[in-house]
């Protein structure tokens, strides 16, 4: 069973082409490899209500909220700043140059 959720993630978001989904499933996609090598978290899935919109987040997972996931997460401003600074440094070491941001992204229940 799956349920809709909201992803809270600090880092970089990439839209993944259909032809690259297999490499995500096999955990061999270059962005997944860079993330693992640099201690970054990842989350990916289909974020389209209809059809397919595969997104990959690389950075620091704040939480996944929903019926089957987290109900709440508490993070102080100081902790959030420290996590952001650490994530920015790790992204830079990984060669990921896109601007990191705090994402709150709704993921529909796709059946």
QUIWO-V182601 format. One record per helix or strand of 3 or more residues. SS is the DSSP state (~ for helix, > for strand). FROM is the first residue (numbers start at 1). LEN is the number of residues. Records with the same first field share a line. If there is no record, write none. Layout:
SS: FROM-LEN + FROM-LEN
//
This chain:
>: 5-12 + 41-6 + 54-13 + 101-7
~: 18-8 + 30-8 + 77-17
//
